[in-house]
Amino acid sequence: MFAKYYYAEYNGDIYVYRLKPDDKQNKMTLFKNEEQVEQRFGFTGEFRLGNENARLWVKHTLLSSKHEFRIDNMLIELKKIRLGPLRKLLTSKGIYNEINPTKEVLEASKIRPTQFIVPVFFLLLGSYINHFVEDQTQFVKAASILSMIVAGVIFKGMLFGKYPSLKQMRKMGLFIIIATIMLGLFIGEVVFEFLFG
């Protein structure tokens, strides 16, 4: 599901409310300019976000979502806005945050092909040990699996760095590591067997 964005301008400050639903919960975040004021998680019910000056009340049911925003006890309308125009608005005001990252932050979060050299090396090393070493002792099997685990941990770090929302999914890191091990075993048992007989 896609995130919904609402914003309000008050006394030179820009407040942004982001509602990011997924299959298990809603992630509600309130921003004031560059800073994240508060974040809450929940599926249905009433939620309050904010500080002593800016307060956001949110009510989620299975069919709808309502919100009310007050600053200094005055009711302020939050206007719905798409991400592109919101980023343009924030950039025009010189505001950079999680919603509108700087070019440097975007560059740093990109996955480059050279980053794959080390994990692919460990993955292929584990597959090589698993397939080509004749004496399959416990130590050799452990070295093969350990090499694949290292590759999985590196892949997990790369994916979590690029897609921080994956961290919220339970056991996603373990799944990535196990999938890497399974891929390594597949390469060793099927691909190397096919190529090198």
N, C-alpha and C positions, 0 to 999 in steps of 0.2 A: 504494500500500500504506500501511497505517496504522502509526504508531509504536507500539512496545511499551515499557512503563515498568515498572521494578523499583525498589524502594526498601528501605533499611535504616536503622534508628535506632541510633546508637551514641554513648554519652557526650554526649547532648544535641545531637548533630549528625545531620542527615538527609543520606544519600547517595542519589542517584538515578542509575540507569543507564537511558539512553534508546537504544533500537535503532530506527533509522529506515531501513527498506529502501526502495530504489527499483529500477528495472529494471537499473541498471548496477552498483550498489554498496550496501553497508550503511554507514550513518553511525552510529558508536557514540560516545556522549558520556557522560562521568561528571561528575556535579555533587556538590559538597559545600556544602550550604546555598545561599548566593547565588552562589558562584563556580563556574565551569566548570573542573574539574581538568584534563581532557584530552579530546581528540576525535581519533578515527581513522576512516579510510575504507578499505573493502575489501569484496570479495565473498565469497571463501572463504579459509580459512586460520586461523591463530592470531594473536591480537592481544592486546597488553598495554597497559592504560591505568592511569594513576594516578601517585602520587608515592611518597615513601619510606614513608609511613604506610599509605595505602590503595592496594591493588593489585587490579585487575580483570583476570582472564584470560578471554578469549572465544575460542571455536572455532566457526567457521561452516563447514558443509558445504552441499552443494546441497539436502539434505533437512532439516537440523536446525541448531539453534544451542544451544550450551551455554556456561555462564559460571560462574565461581567468583570470589568476592569475599573478600578478606582485609584486615583492619585490624590493624596491629601483629602480623602473622603469625597472627592468629586467624581461623578460617573463620567468616564471617558470612553468614547466609541473606538473599538478596535476594528480597523478596516481590513478586509480580506485582500491579500495580494499574492501574486505568483512569485516564485523564487527569482526569476530573471529581473523583473522590475524592482524587487526588494533589494537585490544586490546592487543595482544601479543607484537606487536611493541611498543605500548605506555608503557606497563608494563616493557619491557626490558630497556626502557629509564627512568623509574621511574616517568612517567607522569600519574597522576590520575585526571580525570575530569568527566564531565557528561557522556561522552561516555565510559570511563573506570573507573568506581567507585571503591573505595577501598572495601575490605571485610567488614569493619565496617559499611560503608554506605549501602551496600547490606543487611547486617543483620538488620540494623535499619529500613529498608524499608519493611521488610517481615511482612506479616499479620499473627499473631499467633492466634490459636483458643481461647486463653484466652481473646483476645481483643474483642471477640464477646459477652462476658458475659453481659456487661452493656447494649449495644443496644438491645440485645435479651430480656433482662429483661424488658426494657421499652416498647418494642414491645408487649410482652406477657401481661404486666401490662395493657396497653391500650386495648388489646383484651379482657382481663378478665373483666375490668370495663365495656366495651361495651356490653359484653354478660351476665354477672352474676349479675350486680347491677340492682335491680328491679326498683328503683325510677330513671328513666331516665330524670332528670332535665337538664337544660342548663348547669349547673355547672358540672354535671357528664359527659355529652357529651364532654364538653370542656376539662375536665381532661383526658378523654380517648384519644381525638385527640392530645392534647398537649404531652402526653406520647409518642404517635407514632411519632410526629414531632421531639421530642428529639432523638428518635432512628434513624430517618432518617438523622438528622444532624450529628450524630456520624458515621453512615454508610458512609455518604458523605465525611466526613473528612478522614476516613480510605481509601476509594477508591481514593480520590484525592491525598493522600499521597503516595499510591502505584503506581498509574497511573497518573502522572502530566499532561499528554496530555489531560485528560478528562476536565481539567480546560478551555481549549480552545474551547470546544464545548458549544455553547450558551445554557443556561437554563438546562445544565446537572445536576447541583446541585438541582434545583427545581424538575426535573424529578425523581431524586433519592429519595427525600423526599416524593413526591406524591406516588411513587411506594411503599415506605415503609408503608405509611398510608393505601393504598389499600390492601397490604399484611396483615396488622393488622386487617382491617375490614373483610377480607376473613377468617382469622383465627378465629375471634370472631363469625362471622355469620355462617360459614360453618363447619369448623373443630370442634370447641367447641360444636356446635349444634349436629353434628354427634356423637361425643364422649360422651357428657353428656346429650344429648336429651333435 
